[in-house]
Amino acid sequence: MKEFLDFLSRGKFRIPICDNCHTKIWPPSNICNNCYSKRIRMSKLDRKGRLIEHSESFIGENKNLGLVEMSGIRIIGVLSEGGLTPGSVVKLKKCGLDKNNSPYYEFSSA
Ligand SMILES: [Zn+2]
């Protein structure tokens, strides 16, 4: 979804919300996955979330990855500090596009 990536490339996290039924559309799409409306608006989310699980990735760079639930949506991101355990409150510290134009998210403790 172009609008989503445009915001993300500027470090802003906005997700599409259906104007018709108010569903958060995640993963981002141009069409509501609940009522199929195309009336979508980009909306800010609370940047605080909760760590659900984490794992260390040894593929490529050594990164501590976590699955975070934030306002009902789930995002996989990099944990910028150690010592976070499932249930920890975290916040989205940074987001953007990496050199391959893939979204990245970075979380730290809140
Ligand atoms: Zn809808």
Residues whose N, C-alpha, C, O or C-beta is under 5 A from the ligand:
A	BS01	ZN	C18 N20 C21 H22 T23 C32 N34 C35 Y36 S37
